[in-house]
Amino acid sequence: MKITKKEFIMMLGGMFLMSAAVYYEMMPNNLVLGSLSGLVLVLVKIIPLPVSAITFALNMILLVIGYIFIGREFGVKTVLASLMLPMYLRIFETLTPHVESLSGNIVIDLVCFMIVVGAGQAVLFNMNASSGGIDIVAKLINKYLGFKIGQSITIIGVLISLTAIFVYDRETMVISLVGTLIYGQVLDRFCDGFHVRKKVSILSKEHEKIQNYIVRELRRGATIYPAYGGLDHAEHIEVVTILEKNEYGKLLSFIHETDEHAFVTVSTVNEVVGAWNTVKNR
């Protein structure tokens, strides 16, 4: 599958930020976080090769695995990202061979690293791609075992972080473990945040007005269900719709104005697949 110009630019910019975070925030502090770069920080102490070379070799091995088991689209997009990471690292190695922490504080560097890399990886995952490395393994676990991406990365990451004890000290291992556990949660929040919607269920005598408002004003679909009250033993009409957060606020205001006795329940939907946006785009 061809990569669009927009996707390529997004990957180019995203991988630059992620590579910079690895080189200038992760490496100077020896943060063996649960990622391919974390594993590289361990291997570089054993194998006399530059970080960029080890990163490239490991990425290529995992890329073949991802291409076979996940599919061509994932492989094509990820191969670009996997090449960009060692490419950027090599550029940074050439420009600033003796790198030091930008902030001088390991906690600040860790927080900045998680925010920048988490946002970048979330964008790539939602394009059905990744930055390579253990993201490919995490995607495999997500596809075949049903674990969330962040959970998968956490499991793999903990194992990688534990290897820090062999080449670094105990403190480095503990900090890396804590950072990895937090990072998995951060990534889940970033990934979920791209698709969060509100599912609104309404029981009201003014259900027709509410339904018309949803369809005509908000330009969203609505599903109508017959309901039976267990308390009043009466028949009711339930209106159910899926909305953006800002649309939910508008609907709630309209309901308050239309029927102050309406019974409304709201739940969070992390992802909507199908013709949800059909009415909106007409």
Secondary structure, 3 states (H helix, E strand, C coil): CCCCHHHHHHHHHHHHHHHHHHHHHHCCCCCCCCCHHHHHHHHCCCCCCCHHHHHHHHHHHHHHHHHHHCCHHHHHHHHHHHHHHHHHHHHHHHHCCCCCCCCCCHHHHHHHHHHHHHHHHHHHHCCCCCCCCHHHHHHHHHHHHCCCHHHHHHHHHHHHHHCHHHHCCHHHHHHHHHHHHHHHHHHHHHHHHCCCEEEEEEECCCHHHHHHHHHHHCCCCCEEEEEECCCCCCEEEEEEEEECHHHHHHHHHHHHHHCCCCEEEEEEECCCCCCCCCCCCC
